[in-house]
Amino acid sequence: MTSAKFRTGLAGILVAGMALSGCSGADSVERGDANYENYTAEQIFERGEYDLARNNPDLAASVFAEVERLYPYSEWAKRAVIMQAYAYHEAKDYENSRSAAQRYVDFYPTDEDAAYAQYLLALSYYDQIDEVGRDQGLTFQALQSLRTVIERYPDSEYAKSAVLKFDLAFDHLASKEMEVGRYYLRRSHFTAAINRFRVVVEDFQTTTHTAEALHRLVEAYLSLGLTDEARTAGAILGYNFRGTEWYEDSYKLLTGRGLTLEAVGDNWLRKVYRQMIQGRWL
């Protein structure tokens, strides 16, 4: 959604904003200087839009809040709630943006802008996703909120963007598992490393990290002397990721020890291999 959807035109905003500030007896109205009780809901709303146009989203959010406070049951109040969510997000005040967006979804679930409110709520989590090495709680929350946009508003203009961001956030979680797995592998904590790489193969198989996870499993299982598992991981690489560097590295590792890349034994990787051969994934 663009801010243009909410604006009546920059020229009109500037005129309305200057008119409102002029009535206050100053060249501009700063926070707390205006007595908004003396103005209509539309005038206050336009003042908030004016502050947005001046790149002052934090102030704009507080002005939109005045519309909601003074005219709680008006159409302008409804529009002011979604604009608060937008303005707070522009100010990177994600907690308040999330609160306003959730309030809009709760109060106006069937409104045409409910999809955008839900999308803003998801963005309030998504835009806070930290570096891979940090806690990923916000990533999980972003995924849940983005899924809500996709499932509840599949025909909205935000569904496609939500799908893209969902995939990126999903990939981000897989990156976390890979980083931890590599950490354990470098320190020869092979069982702990295998547990992490297994999560990627089983739960994040649609991400860009699956091929490397399989190769790391080859490395870890060979280090433990578990050749059946290593050969099977190599076989999955050969079946689904033959053109990657990870397959080439695993091929060299296994054949260098006189081992073939073949699904053997009775282990979790053998089950994955059978499911792939049948055209199904986990």
N, C-alpha and C positions, 0 to 999 in steps of 0.2 A: 504494500500500500504506500502511496506517496502522500506527502503533505498537501499536494495540490487538491486531493479529494476533499479536504476539509476547508480549504481556503476559498474565499470569494474573489480572489485576485489580489496581487501584491499592492496595486495602486489603491484599491479600496481599503485594504488593511492599514496602509500608511495613513490615509486620510482619517479613518476611524480612530486609529491609535493616537494621532496628533490631536484630534478633536477631544478625546478623552483626557489626554495629558494636559491640553490647554485649559480644560475646565478645572484642573486641580491647581492652577495658578503657578505652574512651573513649566519649564521647557520639556521635561520628561518626568514620568511618574516612576519613582523607584520603589523598591519593596517597602510596603507599610505606609507609603505616603498618600495613597488614594483611599477615599472613603467610598467604597464600592456600593454601599447601601443607597447612594444617590443615583445609581445608574441602572439601566435595564440589563437583563440577562444578555441580550445581544451585544450591547456596548462592551460589557465586561469580556464576553467571549472574543470579540474582535480585538480587544486589547491584548488578550493572550496570544492571538494569532500574530499581532504586531510584534510582540516580544519574541516569538519564534522567528519571525522574519529578521529580527535584529540579532539572531544567534544568541539569545538569552533563554534557553529552554528551562532552566531552573526557575527563573522568575515567571515564565509563562505557565509552568505547572501550578505555581501558587495562585496565579490569576484564575486559571480554569477551576481551581478548587473553590474559589469565591463564587463562581456561577453555581456550582453544586450546593454550596452552603446557603446561598441567598435564595435560590430558585430551585429547590430540590426536586420538584415534580414537573418541571418544564422540559420541553424538547431540547432546549439549550443545555440543561443539566446533563441529559443523556449524552449529548455530543461532547460536553466538557469532560466527562469521565474518560472517554476513549482518547481525548486529546491530552489529558493528564498522563495517561499511560504512555502515549507517544512522546510527550515533552520530557517526562522523567527518563525515558529510554535514551533520548538524545543527550540528556545531561549525564548519562551513565549512572543514574540513581536507580539501579536495577531492582532493588527491593521495593521501592515505592511504585515503580513502573509495573511490577508484577502484582502489587496490591490493587492498583487501579484497574489493570486488565482483568484480574479475577473478579473484581466487583462488577465490571461491565458484563462479563459472562454470566455471573450469578443473577443479575437484575434483568438483563435483556438477552436471554439465551437464543431467542428466535430472530433477533434483529439482524439486518444485513451486515452490520459491522462486527457481529459476534465472532465470525471467523478471524477477522483481523485482530480482535482482542485476544483470542486464544493464541494466535501466531505471535503477538507481542509478548504474551506470557512465556511462550517457549523461548523466544529470543532472549528474554531476561535471564534465562539459564544458559542458553547456548553461547551468548557473548561473554560469559564469565568462565568458559572452559579454560582451565589453566594449562600450563605446560604439562607434557606427558608424565613427568616425574612426580607430580603432585596428586593429592587425593582427587578421585574422579566422581565424587558424589554429585556434583553439579552436572556432570555428563549424563549420569543416569536420569536425573530429573529432566534434563533437556530432551533426552530420548522419549521419556514418557509423555512430555508435553507436546513434542513434535508428532508423536504417534496419534495423540488426540486430534490434532489439526487434520492429519491425513485421514483418520477414520471417521471423524464427525463432520468434516467439511471437505469431502473428496472432490467436489465440483467447484470449490472456491479457487480464486486466483492465487491463493497462498499454498495450496496443496503441493504443487510441483516444487516450490522452494523448500517446503517442509521435508519432502522426500530427499532432496539433495542434502540438506543439513542433517537429516537423520543418518544418511549413509556416512557422512563425514564424522559425525559424533560416534557412530558405531566403530568406524575405523580407528578413531582416537582411543577408544577403550581397548581395542586389540593392540594398539601400540603400547599401551600401559602394560599389558600382559607380556608382550614381547620384551620390553625393557627389563622387567623383573626377571623373566626367564633367562635372558642373556646374563644378567648380574649373577644369578645362581650358577649358570654354566661356566662362567669365567672363574668362579671360585670352586669348581668341581663339586658343587652340591647338585648332583645329577638328578636325583629323585625330585627335588624341589623344582628344578628347571623343567623336567618332564611334565610336572603337574601344570605349569603355566602354559607350556606349548600345547598341551592337550586341550586346554580351554580354548585356545585360538582355533585349533582344528575342529573342535566339536561345536563351539558356540559362535565363532566369528569367521566361519568358512567362506563367507561372501566378501570378506575384506581383502585388501592387498597384501596381507601378512601371512596368508595360509602357506604359501610355498616356502617361505623362510622357516616358518614354524615346523614344517615337515623335515626340512634339512637339519634343523637344530635337534629334532628328535632322533634323526640318524646319528648325529654326533654323540648325543647323550647316551643312547642305547648302546652304541659301540663301546663307549667308555665303560659301561657297566657289563659288557660282555653279553648283552642280550641281542644276539644277532637276528633272531626271528623278527623281533619288533623293528630293528633297524632296516632289515631287508624289505619289510612290508611298507614302512614309511617311504623308502626309496621307490617301491613299486607304485605307490600313490602319486609320488612326484612324476614318475615316468608316464603315468596314465593321464594326468591332468595338467602337468606343468613342465612338459618336456623341453619347451623352448626357453626355460629360465636358467639363470646362472646357478640357482639353488639345486636344480636337477643335475647340472654338470658337476657341481662340487660333491654332491652325494654319490653320483656315479663313480667318481674317482676314488672316494673314500671306500666304497663297498667293493668295487672291483679290485682295488689295490690290496684288499685282504682276501681276494679269491672268492668273494661273495657275489651272488646275483641279486638283482633287484626284482624280488618276487614275493608275493603275498604268501606267507607261510605261518604255521603255528595257529594257536587259538588265543587271540588277544584283541584288545579293543580296536587296534588299527586294522586287523583283518576284517572286522565287522564294517569299518568305514570303507574299506576297499570293496567288499561285496556290495554294499549299498551304492557305491559309485558305478560299479559295473552294471548294476540294474537301472542306472539312470536316476537314482535318488540320492539325495544327500541327507545328512542327519537333520 
